[in-house]
C-alpha cells in the first residue's frame, strides 16, 4: 500500500525569481488598469471646461454683435459639467473594479470624495451671503466661477499629496494660477481665460497620459513620485 501524496500546487514549483516576476507582472497589470481610463476622464473635463466656459463668455463676450441666450449657455455649461462628472465616476469605478484597498485607503478616498460637494456647497453659501450683503451681480459673475476653479486647484494639489502624484500637484498649481489671474481680465473675459487656460491644461494632460500609456510605461512611473 503506497502512501497518499497530495497533488502539488504549480505555484509551489516556482523558484524565487519566477515568483518575483509573477508578482511584478501582476502589479504592472493593476497599474495599467488604474491609468487606462485617465485620458478619457481628463479629456471629458477638458471639453467641459473649454466648451462650457466659452458658452458663458458668449453671453456678452461678442456683444452687441452677438449674444448667446442665457438659458442656452447656462444649461449647456451644466450639462457638460454633469457629463464630465458622470464620465469620471463611471470610468473611475471600472478602473478600480476588482482592486481592493485597506481600510485606511477606503477612509481616505471617502473623505476626499465627500470634500468635493461639501466644498462647493460652502462656496455657494458664501456667495449667497455676499450677495445678501450687497455684492453686485457683476462681481458675483466673477466670484462663483473663480472660487469654484480655485477649489478644484486645491483639491488636485491635495490629491497629489495624498497619492504621491506630482502630475496632479502640477495641474492643481496651474489651475490655481489661472484662478488668480482670470479675475483681473474682468467680466466676461475671465470666462474665456478659464476656457483656454483651464480647459487647455486638461487637454494637455489627456495627450500626455495617452502617449505615455501607449508607450508602454508603467502606471506607477507616471502617476507617483516613487
C-alpha positions, 0 to 999 in steps of 0.5 A: 500500500503506497502512501497518499501524496497530495497533488502539488500546487504549480505555484509551489514549483516556482523558484524565487525569481519566477515568483518575483516576476509573477508578482511584478507582472501582476502589479504592472497589470493593476497599474495599467488598469488604474491609468487606462481610463485617465485620458478619457476622464481628463479629456471629458473635463477638458471639453467641459471646461473649454466648451462650457466656459466659452458658452458663458463668455458668449453671453456678452463676450461678442456683444452687441454683435452677438449674444448667446441666450442665457438659458442656452449657455447656462444649461449647456455649461451644466450639462457638460459639467454633469457629463464630465462628472458622470464620465469620471465616476463611471470610468473611475469605478471600472478602473478600480473594479476588482482592486481592493484597498485597506481600510485606511485607503477606503477612509481616505478616498471617502473623505476626499470624495465627500470634500468635493460637494461639501466644498462647493456647497460652502462656496455657494453659501458664501456667495449667497451671503455676499450677495445678501450683503450687497455684492453686485451681480457683476462681481458675483459673475466673477466670484462663483466661477473663480472660487469654484476653479480655485477649489478644484486647484486645491483639491488636485494639489491635495490629491497629489499629496495624498497619492504621491502624484506630482502630475496632479500637484502640477495641474492643481498649481496651474489651475490655481494660477489661472484662478488668480489671474482670470479675475483681473481680465474682468467680466466676461473675459475671465470666462474665456481665460478659464476656457483656454487656460483651464480647459487647455491644461486638461487637454494637455494632460489627456495627450500626455497620459495617452502617449505615455500609456501607449508607450508602454510605461508603467502606471506607477512611473507616471502617476507617483513620485516613487 
